[in-house]
Amino acid sequence: MGSELDKKSVPREFCTARCVMRVPSVSDASALFEIYGNPAAMKYMQKPVYPSVEACASKIASWMDDFSAGRSFRWGIYLPSAPSSLVGTAALHFFSPSNRRVELGLDLAPSCWGRGYATEITRELVRLGFD
């Protein structure tokens, strides 16, 4: 995306070496609740534990709207062995083109912790945001 983030060229889907990244859909709400409803998974997040699958569905709908409008970009994380099962999300948001700054966010299901997925995905998001 070069020196300025070209929000129109942000891919809706891409792959890393071991993950499929795509804009999540409301059908992923139950899987998201397994993460966002889990106090251990939310311990270091800047938001409270989500109370329900419905709250997660609402959050996904807002992410989809934000992606389409170019306000922020959040992808669901899926593994090739279970391509329809969301195991986390990753985002680029809070853009400051004049400062060449964007915030990167990432969350994973506890079952995926310690496997290097966050490092792999972070490298790709930095590439997307700054190359």
C-alpha positions, 0 to 999 in steps of 0.5 A: 500500500506504499507510503499512503494506505490505499484503502480501495486495494485492501483484499477481502481475502488472502492467505498466509503460509498456514492461515486463510484470512477473509472478512468474517460473516454473521454466521461466524458469531458462535465461533467468535463467541467462543473467543469473545465470551471467554474471560481467559481469551479476553484478559488482555483485550481492551473490551469486556467479555461479550455476553452472547452470540447475538452481541458477537453477530452485531459486532461482526455486522459492524466490522463488515460495514466498516470494511465496506466503507474503508473505515477499518479492516478486520479479517476472520482467521481460518485454518485450511484444515477447517476452512469454515471455522473461525479461530480468531480475527485480525485487523488494521484500524485507527489510520493516521496517513500523515503519521504513517500509523495504523493499529494492528489488532489480533485475537486467537482462540486459546486452542491456537495460542503458542503455535506462531499464528499471531507472528505469521499473521502480523508479518502479513498485516505489516506488509499489507499496511506498509509495503 
